[in-house]
């Protein structure tokens, strides 16, 4: 069954993010908690949205790489231009920049059992350049979500500047993204009902790759990396009784990332 994120939560998130920096943090947390109280079922994309916003806020307030370390799951990886690297080792040597990248999700896909999810959204770097990021999440034993994979690339070409709007506020990208956010949950098969097998796929020789599949076998994602540096991310999930490709994105070779080089 496909479900959209609660309109009530979206209104709360936009209202909470539109205030001045520092003044709306506690209010935002309270509104998110209230909106989640009556949400049905285990699989709630809204929880990933809430975690994403807390992650982005921590990057602004505590430091970008400090936040990446704090929200990473054990074994998390970053898909850099040179290939996939261990996040713990990579991030340990990075000092926080003076100004953090800003980001917010546009869509979240979640397995029926709620154990894995993928978010995709937009980011803006301190120079005002924008791009798209993709993050995979895994629910931990305490119920919190932590990221396990992250990749991001700048738009190429960059969209034309819009000087008539003036300088972007720190929360502009968050409010803009949340105005159109989607939350999608995989089908939840009935008891004893067989789960349709996902489609087979082939990876060309010389292409490194890895895949993650939810324990209930209703969502899977994988990354690929060619020897020349070309990157790819694919997300598939079970919806309306069949497997659908939600993301099949070539990530290019040369664009800088939100995390990684």
C-alpha positions in Angstrom: 0.0 0.0 0.0 1.4 3.4 -1.0 1.0 6.1 1.5 1.8 9.8 1.4 3.4 11.8 4.2 0.8 13.4 6.5 -0.2 16.9 5.5 -0.4 17.8 9.2 3.2 16.9 9.7 4.3 18.9 6.6 2.5 22.0 7.8 4.2 21.6 11.2 7.6 21.2 9.7 7.3 24.2 7.4 6.1 26.4 10.2 8.8 25.2 12.5 11.6 25.8 9.9 10.5 29.2 8.8 11.4 31.0 12.0 14.8 32.6 12.8 17.8 30.4 13.5 17.9 29.0 17.0 14.4 30.2 18.0 12.4 27.5 16.3 14.4 24.3 17.2 12.5 23.3 20.3 9.2 24.2 18.7 10.0 22.1 15.7 10.9 19.1 17.8 7.6 19.4 19.8 5.5 19.7 16.6 7.1 16.7 15.0 6.5 14.6 18.1 2.8 15.7 18.2 2.3 14.9 14.5 3.9 11.4 14.9 1.8 10.4 17.9 -1.2 9.0 16.0 0.6 7.9 12.8 -0.5 4.3 12.0 1.9 1.3 11.5 5.6 0.8 12.0 6.6 2.2 8.6 6.5 5.9 9.0 8.5 8.0 6.5 7.8 11.0 8.7 10.4 9.6 11.2 13.1 9.8 8.5 12.0 13.3 7.7 12.3 14.3 11.3 15.8 12.7 11.5 16.9 14.5 8.3 15.8 17.9 9.7 17.6 17.2 13.0 20.7 16.1 11.0 20.7 19.3 8.9 20.1 21.5 12.0 23.0 19.8 13.8 25.2 20.5 10.8 24.4 24.2 11.0 24.7 24.4 14.8 27.4 21.8 15.8 29.4 21.6 12.6 28.9 19.8 9.3 31.3 16.8 9.8 30.5 16.6 13.5 26.8 16.1 12.5 27.8 13.5 9.8 29.7 11.5 12.4 26.9 11.8 15.0 24.1 10.5 12.6 26.1 7.8 10.9 25.3 4.1 11.4 28.1 1.6 12.1 29.7 0.7 8.7 28.3 3.8 6.9 29.9 4.6 3.6 30.2 7.8 1.4 30.2 7.5 -2.4 33.0 9.9 -3.4 34.2 10.5 -6.9 37.1 8.1 -6.3 34.7 5.3 -5.1 32.9 4.2 -2.0 34.8 5.0 1.2 34.3 4.1 4.9 32.6 7.1 6.5 34.2 6.6 9.9 37.8 6.7 8.5 37.0 9.5 6.0 35.2 11.8 8.4 37.6 11.4 11.3 40.2 13.6 9.6 37.8 16.4 8.5 37.5 19.7 10.4 34.1 21.4 10.3 33.8 24.2 7.7 32.9 27.7 8.9 29.5 27.3 7.2 27.7 24.1 6.6 25.8 22.8 3.6 22.0 23.2 3.9 19.7 20.4 2.8 16.2 18.9 3.1 14.5 15.8 1.7 12.0 15.9 -1.2 11.0 12.2 -1.0 11.4 9.2 1.3 10.8 5.6 0.4 10.5 3.0 3.2 10.2 -0.8 3.4 7.0 -2.1 4.9 8.9 -3.4 7.9 10.3 0.1 8.4 13.9 -1.2 8.8 15.5 0.5 5.8 14.6 3.7 3.9 16.0 6.0 1.2 15.7 9.8 1.1 16.4 12.1 -1.8 16.4 15.9 -1.6 18.2 19.1 -2.5 21.2 20.9 -1.0 22.8 24.3 -1.2 26.5 24.8 -0.5 28.0 27.9 1.2 28.8 29.4 -2.3 25.1 29.2 -3.2 25.5 26.2 -5.6 22.7 23.6 -5.5 22.5 19.9 -6.2 20.7 16.6 -5.3 21.7 14.1 -2.6 20.6 10.6 -1.9 20.9 9.0 1.6 20.1 5.4 2.7 18.9 4.9 6.3 18.7 1.9 8.6 16.6 1.7 11.8 18.8 0.9 14.8 17.9 -1.3 17.8 16.7 1.8 19.7 14.3 2.7 17.0 16.4 5.7 15.7 17.4 6.0 12.1 21.0 6.5 11.1 22.5 6.9 7.6 24.4 4.1 6.0 25.1 5.5 2.5 25.4 9.1 1.2 26.1 10.6 -2.2 25.5 14.0 -3.6 26.3 15.9 -6.7 25.9 19.5 -7.9 23.6 20.4 -10.7 25.4 20.7 -14.0 24.7 23.2 -15.3 23.7 25.2 -12.3 20.3 26.9 -12.5 20.4 30.6 -13.4 20.7 33.0 -10.4 17.5 34.7 -9.2 18.8 38.1 -7.9 15.3 39.5 -7.5 14.8 37.2 -4.5 17.9 38.6 -2.7 20.2 36.5 -0.6 18.9 33.1 0.4 17.9 32.7 4.1 19.5 29.8 5.9 16.1 27.9 6.0 15.1 28.7 2.4 16.1 25.3 1.0 14.3 23.5 3.9 11.0 25.3 3.4 11.2 25.0 -0.4 11.9 21.3 -0.2 9.2 20.5 2.4 6.5 22.2 0.3 6.6 19.2 -2.1 7.8 16.3 0.1 6.5 12.7 -0.5 6.6 9.7 1.7 6.1 6.3 0.1 5.9 2.9 1.8 6.3 -0.5 0.1 3.4 -2.9 0.0 2.8 -4.9 3.1 2.0 -8.5 2.0 -0.7 -10.3 3.9 0.3 -13.1 6.2 1.3 -16.2 4.2 1.1 -14.3 1.0 4.2 -14.7 -1.2 6.2 -11.6 -1.9 6.9 -11.1 -5.6 10.5 -11.6 -6.5 12.4 -8.4 -7.5 13.6 -8.2 -11.0 17.0 -9.7 -11.9 19.8 -7.3 -12.8 23.3 -7.6 -14.2 26.4 -5.6 -13.5 29.0 -5.1 -16.2 32.4 -6.6 -15.6 34.8 -4.2 -13.8 31.9 -2.3 -12.1 32.1 -2.4 -8.3 28.7 -2.5 -6.5 26.9 -3.3 -3.3 23.2 -3.9 -2.5 20.9 -3.7 0.5 17.6 -5.4 0.8 15.0 -5.0 3.6 14.5 -8.1 5.7 10.8 -8.3 4.5 12.1 -8.1 0.8 9.9 -5.2 -0.2 12.6 -2.6 -0.9 16.1 -2.7 -2.2 18.8 -0.3 -3.3 22.3 -0.5 -4.7 25.2 1.6 -5.8 27.5 1.0 -8.8 30.9 2.6 -9.6 32.7 2.2 -12.9 36.5 2.1 -13.1 36.5 5.5 -14.8 34.6 7.1 -11.9 31.0 7.1 -13.2 28.6 6.5 -10.4 25.0 5.2 -10.3 22.3 4.7 -7.6 19.2 2.5 -8.1 16.2 2.1 -5.7 13.4 -0.4 -6.3 10.4 -1.1 -4.1 7.2 -3.1 -4.1 4.1 -1.1 -4.7 0.6 -2.0 -6.1 1.7 -5.6 -6.3 4.7 -5.1 -8.5 8.3 -3.9 -8.3 8.9 -0.3 -9.4 12.2 1.5 -10.0 11.9 4.7 -8.0 15.4 6.0 -8.6 17.9 5.1 -11.4 20.3 8.0 -11.4 23.7 8.4 -13.0 25.7 10.5 -10.6 28.5 11.5 -13.0 32.2 11.7 -12.4 33.2 15.3 -11.8 30.7 17.1 -9.6 31.7 17.9 -6.0 29.6 16.2 -3.3 27.9 17.3 -0.1 30.0 14.6 1.6 33.2 13.4 0.0 35.5 14.5 -2.8 
